[in-house]
């Protein structure tokens, strides 16, 4: 099994019963997830996997994404943030302006 360099988990605000609700969902994290998946594919970025999660309990910063294994949490308010984060990955750096601290 190949371990990805970046496994990106985007909060989908899923609850235990499968319903989507909450801050990330209300701020359209699912369309941001779609943009992220498309960008990874369009840029042919290897070593990056994308997944959706249940609520991460970071609603104050919604929508959010975590990069594993780095443990960096990102605020992803729009597609420009996703593009900047992926640009940073391509440069082997971190998009500091979107990091949650």
C-alpha positions, 0 to 999 in steps of 0.5 A: 500500500502506498501511503499518500504524502497528503491525505486531506480530510474535508469536514462534511458536517455529517452526523452519526445518523448520516445527516449533513448539517452544521457550519461546514455544510451550511458554508458549502464544504461539499462543493469545496470538496468537489473543487479540491478533488477536481484540482488534484486530478486536473493538476495530476498531483500524485501522493494526495488523497481526498476524503470527506469526514463527519463533523470535526467540531471546528465550526467557528472556523468553518469550513475546515480541512485537515492534512494528514500526516502533517496535522495541519488544519486549514480554513477553506473559505473558498476555492481560492484557498484550496488553490493556494494550499495546493500551490503550496503543496506543489512547492513543498511548503505550507499555505500559512495564511489559511492555517488554523493556529 
